[in-house]
Amino acid sequence: MTKVRMESNSILASPDLRQLKLSGAFIILSLILFLLTTSLGLLAIAHYSSHFTVMQQWGLEFRILSPLHTFCAITFIFTGGLAVVFSFLFSVLKRQRVDEKLKISILNRCWVQLVLWISAGILTGFCLSQGNFTGREYIAFTPEVSFLILAGWLLYAYSFLQIMGFRIKKQPVFVWMWFTGLFLFVFTFAEAHLYLLDYFFNRPIRDIAIQWKSYGALIGSMNLVVYGSLIYISGKISNDSSYAHSKLAFSLFFLGTLNSFTNFAHHTYHLPQSNLVQSISFVVSMLEIIILLKVLLDLLAIPGLMKHSKKHQVTTLLLCSVTFWTFLQLILSLLISIPPLNALIHGTFVILAHSMGTMIGIDTLAILAGISYLSSKHINSEASKITLVSIWLLNLGLLVLWVTFLWQGITSSYDLFTQGMLPSSLNYKPATFIWASLGGLLFFTGSIGITLPWLVQWLKKMVHTNPDNPQGQCI
């Protein structure tokens, strides 16, 4: 009798255990990609100094490091974000009490998606190391890699729709964000590959316009995953889901999605395009002042939030960091959306500061907050002093990098305006390199202190979890 009961419990625990292992696999892959991203970024900084010529002798050229760094960063954000999305989907599956065979079918599909993306990453690394890349900003990989990425995403979209369906009218805003991101990614990813057609590739102006239009919306689909995860996690640690159903949340969701379709014009002001396109882009960008006011209110509420959140210290500190960087980045994005200022700073390190501040200060910290929450639930990770100090180091390093690149870009713009000197990496001042290296080292140290403990604990969890006594349950 006891033996039958134990076998029965093992069978019932199997789907939950497989869900936990799948979430763990996505988190482990995401953390590894994050460490690769920071390592490649540190190596890229060294390329701006004449003292590291040995890197070129080793084959670590900037034209290879840069696309690899970008690929790892974007993939880290997507995989970490989907770990949060899957945790939500698994909780829905658990409430629905669907047939166990359906659960296993969905889980198997998710594993295939993960294998496809890992294969895409390995193939990308091999192709770029051999100098085989497209030269595109966000899709430097070959079309074969694109096929693997798209196939994996379509499997994810099928799993999402199989669980949630199309009836999302009464769902919280984060479900709407993830739902919209499903289709936005497919459309813009396909649009970004129009250069494969001679009709577009042989027309440079049209090609550049479409390239940046697709990139803006493609990053928008990533942001929908990130911001949806932010709202979901924030509601979980505060035990208050009212904001996710509020009119304000849906209004900001609509505005952010609209901006994803128009912000490409900031990169194409120099093209002979329609004045109407530029005007629409400018007006929509200025509407982000509404978001800035909301973030300012959130910023003022941080002291009280930190004071009353002892249970999820690490997650809360990361979420507060996201709020701080969102505030800074919104101010900067509003400024660079003004055409006269855009003409001066576009192509300088100001744009690098903007993209880095957004990708790291907002997206990266948000994903780390999601991983922190999942880790606190599944591996009982505690808010150690090392982790908390590492978060402060990460923020300090990013701030040093952000200010350094801003200053370098502003001085380059001044030289352009007064002396007609075009911005160039050759104008990279020694002091700028020193500060950038310091910021990079601080950030790298902080990232190691945050991710390594999680990585070790998740690997142990994946290996030692017993089917008869699963310690982690889906959220």
C-alpha positions, 0 to 999 in steps of 0.5 A: 500500500505504501509502495503504491502511494509513493509511486502515485506521488512520484507520477503526480510530482513528475510534471511539477518537477519537469516544470521546475527543471525547465525553468532552471534550464532557462535560468542557467542559460540566461546567467551563463549568457549574462556572464559572457555578455559582461566578459565580451563587453570588458574585452571590447572596452580594451580594444579602444586602447593601443596597449592591448594589440595582443587581442588582435593577434589572438583573433579577438577583433572588435568586429567579432566581439561587438556582434557576439556581445550584442547577441549574448545580451539580447539572448540573455534578456529573452531567455531570462524573461521567458523563465518568468513567463513560463513560471506564470504559464505553469501556474495557470496550467496547475490551476486549470488541472489539465490532462497530464499528457498535455502538460508533458507535451507542452514541456517537451515542446519547451525543451525543443525550443531551448535546444534550438536556441542553444544550437543557434547560439553555438552556430552564431559563435562559430560563424562570427569567429570565422568572420561570417556575418551579415554586418547588420546591427542586431542580426549579424548572424547568418539566415540559418541561425535566424531560422533556428531562432524563429522556429524556437519562438514559434514553439514558444508562441504555440505553447503560450496560446495553447495555455492562455488562448486568445481570450485575454480580455480580463487578463492583467496587463502583463499577459497583454504585453506577452501576448502582443510580444508573440506576434510583434517579434515574428513580424519584425524579425521577418521584416528585419530580414527583408535585406535578403531580397534584392529589391530592398538590398539594392536600394540603400536608403530604403534598406536603412529605413526598414532596417531601423524600423524593424529593429525598433519594434524588435527591441520593443517585443523584447521590452514587452517580455521584460516590462511584463515580467517586471509588473508580474514580479512586482505584484508577487512580492507586494501581494497586490495585483491591482496595478496590473489591472489598472487603466494607467497600466494599460495606457502606458502599455499602449503608449510604449507599444506605439513608441516601438513602431515610431522610435526608429525615426531617431536613427534615420533623421539624416535620411531623405524621408517624409517630414510626417514620419519624423513629426509623428516620431517626435510627438510620440517620443515626447508623450513619454513625458507621461511615463517619466512622471509615473517613474518619478512618483515610483522613484519617490516611493523607493525609500518606503518600499525598501524599508518595508520589504525585508522578505525579498531584499535582493529582488526589491533592490533590483527593482528599485535600481530599474526605477532609477535607471528608467528615470535617467534613460527617459530623460536622455531618450527625450533629449536625443529625440529632439532633431537638432540635438539628435543631429549633433550627438547621433553617431557619438558615444551618447548613443552608446550610453543610451543603448547601454543604459537601457539594455543594462540599467533597465532590461538586465536589472529587470531580468535579474530581479525576475531570476532573483524572485524565482530563485527565492522560491525554488532554491531558497536563496538568501539575501547575503551581504555579498549579493547586496554589495554586488548589486551596488557595485553593478549599479556603480560600475554602470553609472561610471560607464554611463557618465564616461560615455556621455561625456565622451559623446558630448565632447565629440559633439562639441568638436563636430560643432566647432571644428567640423571633426567627425566623431571617431573612436580615434578621438577616445581620450586616455582618461576616458579609457581609464574611467571606462575600464574602471566602470567595466571592472566594477560592473564585471565584479558585481555581475560575478557576485550576483550570478555565480551563487545563483548559478551554482545553486540552480545547477545543484537543484537540477542535479539533486532534486528527488522525484519522490520529494520535489522541494520546488513547486511551480509558482 
